Amino acid sequence: MPPSDVRLGRRPFVLSLASLALPRLARAVDQGRPAVRITEPTGGVVRAGDTLRLVATVDPPSVTTAVLTVHGMSYEVPVRDGRVEQTVVVLPGNNRVAVHAGEARDSVTFHADGDPVDLVVLLGWAARGEIIDLWVREPDGETVKWDHRESTPGGRLLDFSSDAIGFGSQAYLRATAAAGRYRVKVHYWSDGARTAARDDGAFDTALDRLHAIDARLRAAPPPAEAAQLTTERRAVTGRLDAWGRPSGVQTPLHAEVLLFPNTPHERRWRFDLTAQRTGQLQTLGEVEVTGAMLLDARRSLP
């Protein structure tokens, strides 16, 4: 039988398998079991800078969170309208990213043709609206952070949130590392999770009411009205105080530090910390890069 006849002969069989699989997939979605598919990036070789865009679809659309894994670090990310859209760090060489939602999982591996990077710090957490900033103190004493995003020797801060600095995972990259100690810190500004009770509109309404009460009290109303306004003022002030307090008292943080990633000389450190107080600046960990480490890595360069 000619090759074309063989292909034609097999086609109904292939289609029959697909027709059997589709109802099973539909039933899985109907029963609420998530399905995940990464649409960006695709496999193969890509030319990228420090980051690229990751997009994944998640079914059913009722799923609100997923777990993103990149360079060995996993952290929770939001799912909005059945989609995950995140910025991820790209390292020269092979990169693998994965998205999990319940038991469903999809992953993609691609090769990045980019400039070498000696040192990478990745910081992640299950974001609930917390404002958290990554600080990296370099060996010469210069600190890379939200208001000083690039150091003289070339250290850089990358922020992945589309909302504001500090509202999502962050990274520090340095193309050419220097010998010395790198101190990884986190500044925990607040846990400002925006639940219905912490809606900005509710805060503004309460603040306007407080101003109106104070204005009326300054006008010396009758005693009965003054007493009623004073009671209401305590209630409004209580609502404002509650809105300003952190909605959660503990936020687990995780950091991965990679030296000479995707090379035979790769070294990795992992640090975990639970942030517990607004305004707290804490050290996650320290990494000592020695001259011997640098010399060994440089010798292997082509």
Phi, psi and omega in degrees: 000133180298154180305321181296324179292324178297315181297318180295322181293329182276340188301314179301326181293317178297315181296326181293325176295318179296320181294332176285325184286325185299314177300323180296319178295318179298318179296321180298318179292318180300325182278004174089006178278123186294153170233136185237138175216122176277123180258334175220134358279170174260171179288176179103202182259131178234148173258114186222159174273227180284332187220166168212169184270132174249131178229132176221148175258144182229127174242140000282162181296348180288344176294131185250343180221153175219172179244125178258131177241125180215130180054036176085357179252136180243139176206156185282141179227154181282150171246120181240121179054040177077017182226143169252126177229114184220158171258132182234152178286138177248130178248146177302136182102204183282135178234141177228128177236148180219150176232129180243140171219104187064232179273351181277147183205143171219149180215160178215142177241135179217159180253124181262127176263089185221181180285146182298151176228127181276318190225132180226134172239124179246129178239131180216159176198164177282093190294130174230029182096006178295150174253107185226134182240139175272131174241138173231116178268119184276166186304330182274003178098351179284138182246127175266124180204190191300326181258008176212077196277354178215131181267166179301319179283355176111010173289141185225141175260132176244131179242130190257003182276140175272355184266304182192161177302134175091357182264013179196183183300152183223167180211155174237134178231143173222119185294318181234108182283150173249154178293145179137190185257131176251122182255122181262122182235162173228138175250114182265102182285305180189164171255092186258046181304130186267081172277177181300325181288344183247025179295138181302323179297321178295322178295314181297320179297315179296321180293319177298320180294322178298316178298320180294320178296314181297320178297320180291321179295325178293338179277004178056066179289172177303154185305318182296316179293321180298319179296319179295318180293323179295320177295316179295323180299320178297320180293317180294317178298322177298321179294319179294319178297319180295322179296323183282342180282151176303138179281348175215145187262353182221132177229107178292132179243149179221135179231142173242131177244124181241127175250129184052056183297148178060030175230166177297344182261014183300135173233151185221137173235146178234134181230139177232145182203148174249115178281134189231349185219134178301136180086002186281132172248115186234152175268121176285319181176174179231146179236127179257116176259118183265161177298326179295320178299315181295319182296316179299317181292320181292327180297329184277354180290143180293000000 
